[in-house]
Amino acid sequence: APNIVASVVIDDGDGSISLGWNAELGVSYRLEQSLDLVNGWTVLESNLTADKSKMIWGLTVDPEVSRAFWRVIKNP
């Protein structure tokens, strides 16, 4: 099972959003997205190395998509 890290999506107030999570310094994470939670997850970034204890990643929202789900996974 993947080591999923607690994360939160933040509305930046200007039409963009960010994903934030508490990270272990120097640890590698991957960012994944699913559009429906049924057809699997797409890897957006496979090797995000934490350089600060709270990581923030800007997300681009596709206006054609009515919803999306993101998760952060700690790499082995």
Secondary structure, DSSP 4 states (H G I P E B T S, - for coil): --EEEPEEEEE-SSS-EEEEEE--TT-EEEEEEESSSSS--EEEEEEEE-SSSEEEEEEPPPTT-S--EEEEEE--
